């Protein structure tokens, strides 16, 4: 019989490449990892790992088991959480992955409301940009991924009236459900002394000859797409995932940028001026989960609080 604890150990060995590294990640001893892998191989009746030097490599059977393990463990997690929730959310957990500007704006309010309403439910947060956050969700490492997409460039996500209805969209396989949170407008950022610093709104084409500072890889790709649609290719001199660094580079007169309004809420924009960009460019911020997890009351409650935070309304 294949046990869930053995699958978790196998996934850790596959991810880290060795028994000792897997033991450190799982918080146990190397002999315990080795013993559980032997038990799993006895259960399956075939070798799952091959030692190559200091590292472990999966056999074909081991690779197949790891691929199926994510779905098995996600389903088991959903079952455990739903059973705990029957007792009135006095136990259980909700793990979130969120991109940085969401982590500093939407998520803290939602987490605080969740902890206040259900103090027995453990809530936690890791930062990850999409598509990494979606990978964590599918792997069973989180229950909710707060993510974003650019609808001008990527396929549209249908409105989700029913949380548990699967959504076909831009997140890979059509196995996720979506809770729309907000539409986040992108804002132009120029140095204080820039010729357009006092403008109420500027066409993005007016910045065609400027050097640019770009953000995360998806944001850079989107910037190029939007600029090319306006008839020019931006000259990107600097790229950084750190929003305060973007503001600092702009304030130093090294270029211009466009940043989401969410990012600007938590950044001190000293030395830089904000201007509206026309035509308006927005990204859609959503919360993603799996159909099985969407039925877990703790996950549903967390999604509700994310929606309330996005509206700027505390839950009654």
PEVENGI-V35784 format. One record per pair of residues at least 6 apart in sequence whose ideal C-beta (glycine too) atoms are under 6 Angstrom apart, sorted by the first residue. I is the first residue (numbers start at 1). J is the second residue. If there is no record, write none. Layout:
I;J / I;J
//
This chain:
1;43 / 2;43 / 4;76 / 6;36 / 6;40 / 7;69 / 9;33 / 9;36 / 11;66 / 11;69 / 12;22 / 12;25 / 12;26 / 13;22 / 13;56 / 14;58 / 14;66 / 16;22 / 16;25 / 17;55 / 18;55 / 18;56 / 19;30 / 19;33 / 19;34 / 20;30 / 22;33 / 23;29 / 23;30 / 23;33 / 41;47 / 41;48 / 46;61 / 47;59 / 48;59 / 48;61 / 48;62 / 49;56 / 49;62 / 50;57 / 50;59 / 70;139 / 70;140 / 73;140 / 74;140 / 75;292 / 77;140 / 78;292 / 78;293 / 78;296 / 81;92 / 81;296 / 81;298 / 82;296 / 84;91 / 84;92 / 85;92 / 85;297 / 85;298 / 89;118 / 89;121 / 89;298 / 90;120 / 91;120 / 92;121 / 92;298 / 93;122 / 94;123 / 94;143 / 94;298 / 94;299 / 94;302 / 95;124 / 95;142 / 95;143 / 96;125 / 96;144 / 97;126 / 97;128 / 97;133 / 97;136 / 97;142 / 97;145 / 98;107 / 98;146 / 99;129 / 100;127 / 101;260 / 101;262 / 101;263 / 102;146 / 103;127 / 104;266 / 105;262 / 105;265 / 106;309 / 106;310 / 109;309 / 110;305 / 110;306 / 110;309 / 111;123 / 113;305 / 113;315 / 114;123 / 114;302 / 114;305 / 121;298 / 128;136 / 129;216 / 130;147 / 133;145 / 133;147 / 134;145 / 134;171 / 136;142 / 137;145 / 143;293 / 143;299 / 144;287 / 144;289 / 144;302 / 145;288 / 146;287 / 147;288 / 148;283 / 148;285 / 149;170 / 149;284 / 150;222 / 150;283 / 151;284 / 153;222 / 153;225 / 154;170 / 155;170 / 157;169 / 157;178 / 160;167 / 160;178 / 163;177 / 163;294 / 164;291 / 164;294 / 166;291 / 167;177 / 167;178 / 168;174 / 176;288 / 177;289 / 177;291 / 177;294 / 178;286 / 178;288 / 179;287 / 179;303 / 180;286 / 181;285 / 181;286 / 181;287 / 181;310 / 182;285 / 182;310 / 183;282 / 183;284 / 184;260 / 184;261 / 184;262 / 184;283 / 184;285 / 185;261 / 185;282 / 186;258 / 186;260 / 186;281 / 187;259 / 187;261 / 187;274 / 188;258 / 188;275 / 188;277 / 189;250 / 189;257 / 189;259 / 189;272 / 190;196 / 190;197 / 190;256 / 190;273 / 191;250 / 191;253 / 192;271 / 192;273 / 196;202 / 196;275 / 197;273 / 199;275 / 201;276 / 201;278 / 202;275 / 203;278 / 204;230 / 204;277 / 205;230 / 207;256 / 208;232 / 210;256 / 211;235 / 211;237 / 211;255 / 212;234 / 212;236 / 212;255 / 213;238 / 213;246 / 213;249 / 213;255 / 213;257 / 214;220 / 214;223 / 214;236 / 214;239 / 216;241 / 220;239 / 226;281 / 227;234 / 237;255 / 238;249 / 243;263 / 243;267 / 244;267 / 246;257 / 247;267 / 247;269 / 247;272 / 250;257 / 250;272 / 251;271 / 251;272 / 287;303 / 287;306 / 289;299 / 293;299 / 308;315
//
